Amino acid sequence: MTTKLSRRRFLKVAAAGAGSIGAAALLAACGGAAPQGGQPTGGQAQPAAPVQGDAVVTEITFWWWDQVGEVWKEPFEKAHPNIKLNFVNTPFADAHDKLLTSFAAGSGAPDVASIEIGRVGNFTAKGGLADLLAPPFDAGSLKNDMVAYKWTQGSTADGRLVCLPWDIGPAGVWYRTDIFEALGLPTDPEAVEELIGGPNRTWDDFFAFAKQLKEKSGGKTSLFADAGTDIYGAVYRQQGEGYADGNKVLIEEKATRPFQLAARARKDGIDANIPWWGAEWQTGLKDNAFAGMVIACWMQGGLTREQPDLVGKWRVIRAPEANYNWGGSFMAIPEQSKNKEAAWTFVKWACATAEGQNIMFKASGVFPAYKPAWQDPLYDEPVPFFGGQRAYRLWTEIGDNIKAIFRTPHDLQLDDIVGAELTKVLQEGKDPVQAAKDAEAEAIRRIPDMQA
């Protein structure tokens, strides 16, 4: 068994249709192919533009890995009849690599690309994407309306914005009311918060409650599935995602305490020791092996599809100690695009209007990074999935208070290095402090120019 820190495995399994947590529409990525009829796209030579009445219609191609992107086509074209949106669905597994390949080849990129947060560092540190702060774009006027940490992550070290924030993944502690009720525990979110330690609760309080729950179940049910995903993943991200600031490695600084807490949870036997993202996790959920999870808002979509019998039984509260985010995505306009102004019209409509953002949110659960979208009454309505809890408003409060750090092109490699040490901590009992030191040393050894 291996422990993964990123959603890459989740997304790949879902794309393969392997019965995972229904990942469609949970996260954004990019990808593409030629439109019907094999016509080239993006920076390649374009066929003659179609004519609608007396007006020339500009065609733009939008790459995203999820078919739900089609929901934008009709309302966007209705609002902008002189622009035709060609949506192209490309699997997540190769979407970003295909975009980078088009940059290297000098052709083949779309007019609009989607980029997932785990890969954004590959693009902010390299060329190929238009600066959305420069003419003909006006992204600078949108800055105060976007979640701050996402703006940072879409920016380059020299102050350009190449990836406009699209969606976010505010996270918290989810729990099942049916299991809590069966164990004689309160189910109301405010009461559960008080039981765990009140508004100033710590991870120590959370662990104490986890022990209590497991004891009440006779050892049959844990509070969460896996110390790696639920504990390490949360505590690490509470500091802001990323293991490097430029060339400075931050693994010891950011991974030591999360390693220690995850190791403690495993040693104390308060996790179910069930890895996320696969059949074993699904079986554990059905068998009540765990009563909750520490995860992001996008999990709602997958659980609705994969576990419909549990809809209405979930509630959510803030994670101990600090808010955090897991996931999200961006839109970008490749320099190769021959239709940059039309592409920007679409990007701005999709990512920076309440209409565009909420059309996607209602269809998929992809949570807006554009804060004015949160003013819709939808965000204050009871959410049936959460048993009538007004969870969307909670997500907005969490999402607007997240720490950030610049992403780097080494993020995936750093994730894998840390993940290998986390596996040793949880499965082999390796000392957490030494594991963090070894991970940092390995990063410096393997990645050119990295330093402590």
FENTA-V198489 format. One record per residue. N is the residue number from 1. SS is DSSP state (h for helix, s for strand, l for the rest). PHI is phi in degrees with one decimal (999 if undefined). PSI is psi in whole degrees, -180 to 180 (999 if undefined). Layout:
BEGIN
[[N SS PHI PSI] [N SS PHI PSI]]
END
This chain:
BEGIN
[[1 l 999 137] [2 l -117.8 154] [3 l -108.0 124] [4 l -108.1 144] [5 l -98.7 -22] [6 l -107.0 174] [7 l -89.0 4] [8 h -57.8 -43] [9 h -65.2 -41] [10 h -55.6 -49] [11 h -67.1 -41] [12 h -66.0 -42] [13 h -63.9 -43] [14 h -63.4 -42] [15 h -63.7 -29] [16 l -82.2 -4] [17 l 68.0 38] [18 l -92.2 24] [19 l 74.2 29] [20 l -83.1 -162] [21 l -77.5 49] [22 l 34.6 78] [23 l -79.8 -11] [24 l -53.9 132] [25 l 71.6 8] [26 l -82.6 -38] [27 l -137.0 155] [28 l -101.0 147] [29 l -147.1 -170] [30 l -127.5 168] [31 l 165.3 176] [32 l 176.1 177] [33 l -159.6 173] [34 l -66.6 146] [35 l -69.9 177] [36 l -54.6 141] [37 l 89.2 -1] [38 l 73.8 20] [39 l -72.7 144] [40 l -68.9 162] [41 l -128.5 176] [42 l 55.0 -121] [43 l -78.3 -3] [44 l -79.4 169] [45 l -60.0 136] [46 l -103.6 146] [47 l -69.0 167] [48 l -56.7 137] [49 l -68.3 139] [50 l -69.9 160] [51 s -117.3 131] [52 s -116.4 108] [53 l 63.4 -124] [54 l -98.0 0] [55 s -105.7 142] [56 s -79.4 133] [57 l -99.0 123] [58 s -89.1 131] [59 s -98.7 135] [60 s -126.5 149] [61 s -111.0 132] [62 s -119.2 121] [63 s -98.1 129] [64 s -153.3 153] [65 l -86.0 -3] [66 l -119.4 130] [67 h -61.0 -20] [68 h -61.3 -16] [69 h -56.7 -21] [70 h -61.8 -23] [71 h -64.5 -19] [72 h -82.1 -23] [73 h -57.9 -57] [74 h -63.5 -51] [75 h -66.2 -34] [76 h -67.4 -47] [77 h -66.5 -30] [78 h -66.8 -40] [79 h -76.3 -25] [80 l -134.1 76] [81 l -64.7 -14] [82 l -92.7 6] [83 s -126.6 129] [84 s -105.2 127] [85 s -98.6 117] [86 s -101.7 108] [87 s -88.4 133] [88 s -127.1 123] [89 s -94.2 122] [90 l -126.2 135] [91 l -55.2 145] [92 h -59.4 -37] [93 h -54.8 -35] [94 h -120.7 8] [95 h -62.2 -48] [96 h -70.1 -39] [97 h -63.4 -37] [98 h -64.4 -37] [99 h -66.9 -44] [100 h -62.8 -37] [101 h -63.0 -39] [102 h -65.4 -34] [103 h -65.1 -45] [104 h -64.4 -35] [105 h -79.7 -20] [106 l 85.2 6] [107 l -162.2 164] [108 l 103.2 -6] [109 l -77.0 156] [110 l -80.2 179] [111 l -78.5 -33] [112 s -135.5 131] [113 s -122.8 148] [114 s -102.0 139] [115 s -132.9 127] [116 s -83.3 153] [117 h -60.0 -34] [118 h -68.9 -17] [119 h -113.2 -1] [120 h -62.7 -31] [121 h -61.8 -28] [122 h -65.2 -24] [123 h -102.9 -34] [124 h -71.3 -23] [125 l -93.7 -2] [126 l -129.1 171] [127 l -83.5 -179] [128 l 114.7 -20] [129 s -115.0 143] [130 l -70.1 146] [131 l -79.5 112] [132 l -77.0 -1] [133 l -91.1 -10] [134 l -101.8 156] [135 l -58.1 145] [136 l -88.9 16] [137 l -93.7 163] [138 l -139.1 42] [139 h -62.8 -25] [140 h -56.9 -29] [141 h -71.4 -12] [142 h -98.3 -9] [143 h -53.9 -47] [144 h -71.1 -15] [145 h -91.2 -7] [146 s -101.4 151] [147 l -59.1 129] [148 h -60.3 -45] [149 h -67.1 -29] [150 h -71.5 -35] [151 h -62.1 -44] [152 h -59.0 -45] [153 h -70.3 -23] [154 l -90.6 2] [155 s -101.1 158] [156 l -95.7 166] [157 l -63.3 -26] [158 l -95.9 14] [159 l 95.0 6] [160 l -83.0 154] [161 s -111.9 111] [162 l -109.9 -12] [163 l -131.9 114] [164 s -82.0 130] [165 s -54.1 138] [166 s -118.0 -65] [167 s -136.6 167] [168 s -131.4 172] [169 s -133.7 64] [170 s -57.9 142] [171 s -129.7 162] [172 s -166.3 -168] [173 s -94.9 119] [174 s -98.4 147] [175 s -148.2 158] [176 s -100.5 123] [177 h -69.5 -31] [178 h -65.4 -40] [179 h -71.9 -43] [180 h -59.6 -45] [181 h -63.2 -41] [182 h -63.8 -28] [183 l -92.6 4] [184 l 77.7 24] [185 l -101.7 153] [186 l -65.3 157] [187 l -119.1 -18] [188 l -66.9 133] [189 h -53.1 -43] [190 h -64.2 -40] [191 h -68.1 -38] [192 h -67.1 -40] [193 h -59.0 -44] [194 h -65.7 -39] [195 h -63.3 -36] [196 h -80.9 -20] [197 l 144.8 7] [198 l 79.1 -170] [199 l -64.2 -24] [200 l -102.7 27] [201 l -62.0 149] [202 l -115.0 174] [203 h -66.3 -28] [204 h -61.9 -43] [205 h -62.4 -42] [206 h -62.1 -43] [207 h -66.4 -38] [208 h -62.7 -41] [209 h -67.0 -39] [210 h -60.6 -39] [211 h -65.0 -42] [212 h -60.6 -46] [213 h -62.2 -44] [214 h -65.5 -39] [215 h -64.1 -43] [216 h -62.7 -29] [217 l -87.0 2] [218 l 70.3 26] [219 l 82.4 5] [220 l -88.0 -26] [221 l -128.3 130] [222 s -99.1 163] [223 l -74.1 -32] [224 s -144.7 164] [225 l -80.9 -50] [226 l -141.8 124] [227 h -61.8 -27] [228 h -68.8 -53] [229 h -76.4 -51] [230 h -73.0 -39] [231 h -98.1 -60] [232 h -55.9 -49] [233 h -56.7 -40] [234 h -74.0 -49] [235 h -64.9 -39] [236 h -62.2 -48] [237 h -72.2 -19] [238 l -63.9 -18] [239 l -90.4 -3] [240 l 96.6 133] [241 l -69.0 146] [242 l 120.6 136] [243 l -104.5 10] [244 s -149.4 149] [245 s -119.3 99] [246 l 65.8 -122] [247 l -95.3 1] [248 s -87.9 122] [249 s -81.3 135] [250 l -118.4 20] [251 h -63.3 -49] [252 h -59.5 -43] [253 h -63.8 -40] [254 h -101.8 -20] [255 h -102.6 -19] [256 h -61.7 -54] [257 h -65.8 -44] [258 h -57.8 -40] [259 h -58.3 -46] [260 h -63.2 -44] [261 h -68.9 -39] [262 h -64.4 -41] [263 h -63.5 -40] [264 h -64.5 -43] [265 h -61.0 -43] [266 h -67.1 -44] [267 h -62.6 -39] [268 l -77.9 -7] [269 l 71.1 29] [270 l -98.9 -3] [271 s -102.9 163] [272 l -81.8 -5] [273 l 56.3 43] [274 l -118.2 119] [275 l -68.2 146] [276 l -74.3 168] [277 l 78.9 12] [278 l -144.4 -167] [279 h -63.5 -37] [280 h -63.7 -38] [281 h -65.7 -44] [282 h -60.7 -43] [283 h -64.6 -42] [284 h -62.0 -37] [285 h -65.1 -44] [286 h -66.8 -34] [287 l -89.2 8] [288 l 58.9 36] [289 l -71.9 -22] [290 s -143.9 147] [291 l -103.0 -1] [292 s -165.7 -171] [293 s -164.6 160] [294 s -116.6 100] [295 s -153.8 175] [296 s -91.8 168] [297 l -60.6 -28] [298 l -66.4 -12] [299 h -66.3 -20] [300 h -58.4 -43] [301 h -62.2 -47] [302 h -65.7 -43] [303 h -67.1 -34] [304 h -61.0 -42] [305 h -76.8 -43] [306 h -88.1 -27] [307 l -133.2 61] [308 h -62.0 -25] [309 h -68.6 -15] [310 h -98.2 -3] [311 l -60.2 130] [312 l 96.0 -13] [313 l -98.8 -4] [314 s -94.0 149] [315 s -135.6 166] [316 s -142.3 144] [317 s -133.8 169] [318 l -66.3 150] [319 l -69.2 154] [320 l -60.4 145] [321 l 77.9 -45] [322 l -161.8 154] [323 l -72.0 158] [324 s -156.4 166] [325 s -122.8 144] [326 s -132.6 106] [327 s 100.1 -176] [328 s 129.0 177] [329 s -155.1 178] [330 s -140.4 164] [331 s -117.0 147] [332 s -142.4 158] [333 l -117.7 110] [334 s -61.5 147] [335 l -59.8 -28] [336 l -66.5 -20] [337 l -56.4 133] [338 l -90.7 -2] [339 l -130.0 52] [340 h -62.6 -40] [341 h -66.7 -42] [342 h -66.8 -39] [343 h -61.4 -42] [344 h -65.8 -37] [345 h -57.7 -43] [346 h -69.4 -48] [347 h -57.9 -45] [348 h -66.0 -40] [349 h -66.6 -44] [350 h -71.7 -41] [351 h -101.5 -17] [352 l -134.1 32] [353 l -133.6 147] [354 h -62.5 -36] [355 h -61.4 -54] [356 h -62.6 -46] [357 h -64.9 -42] [358 h -78.9 -24] [359 h -59.9 -45] [360 h -70.7 -41] [361 h -61.1 -44] [362 h -66.4 -33] [363 h -81.4 -28] [364 h -135.8 -19] [365 l 86.1 3] [366 l -67.0 115] [367 s -85.4 126] [368 s -62.9 141] [369 l -88.8 -12] [370 s -87.9 108] [371 h -64.2 -34] [372 h -59.4 -23] [373 h -63.7 -25] [374 h -72.8 -9] [375 h -77.2 -11] [376 l -61.2 139] [377 h -55.8 -21] [378 h -51.7 -36] [379 h -75.7 -10] [380 h -109.0 5] [381 l -84.8 152] [382 l -61.4 140] [383 l -103.6 114] [384 h -55.1 -38] [385 h -58.0 -37] [386 h -98.4 30] [387 l 62.5 29] [388 l 92.9 -4] [389 l -64.5 142] [390 l -84.4 66] [391 h -71.4 -29] [392 h -63.6 -38] [393 h -66.0 -37] [394 h -61.8 -41] [395 h -61.3 -38] [396 h -66.1 -39] [397 h -65.9 -40] [398 h -69.4 -46] [399 h -64.0 -23] [400 l -91.1 8] [401 l -139.7 65] [402 l -125.1 139] [403 l -77.9 153] [404 l -137.4 163] [405 l -149.5 153] [406 l -62.2 140] [407 l -84.1 161] [408 l -131.3 163] [409 l -70.5 -5] [410 l -99.9 7] [411 h -56.9 -45] [412 h -65.0 -41] [413 h -66.0 -41] [414 h -64.3 -41] [415 h -57.1 -44] [416 h -67.7 -38] [417 h -64.3 -46] [418 h -67.0 -40] [419 h -60.4 -38] [420 h -63.7 -39] [421 h -72.8 -35] [422 h -63.2 -38] [423 h -60.4 -42] [424 h -65.3 -38] [425 h -63.8 -47] [426 h -81.9 -31] [427 h -105.4 -22] [428 h -116.6 -3] [429 l 74.4 23] [430 l -64.5 144] [431 l -60.8 126] [432 h -60.1 -40] [433 h -64.1 -44] [434 h -66.7 -37] [435 h -61.8 -42] [436 h -65.5 -41] [437 h -63.1 -44] [438 h -65.9 -38] [439 h -64.2 -42] [440 h -65.6 -43] [441 h -62.5 -39] [442 h -66.3 -39] [443 h -63.1 -43] [444 h -66.0 -36] [445 h -70.0 -40] [446 h -91.0 -25] [447 l -109.8 118] [448 l -57.1 140] [449 l 74.9 -4] [450 l -73.2 144] [451 s -147.6 158] [452 l -72.0 999]]
END
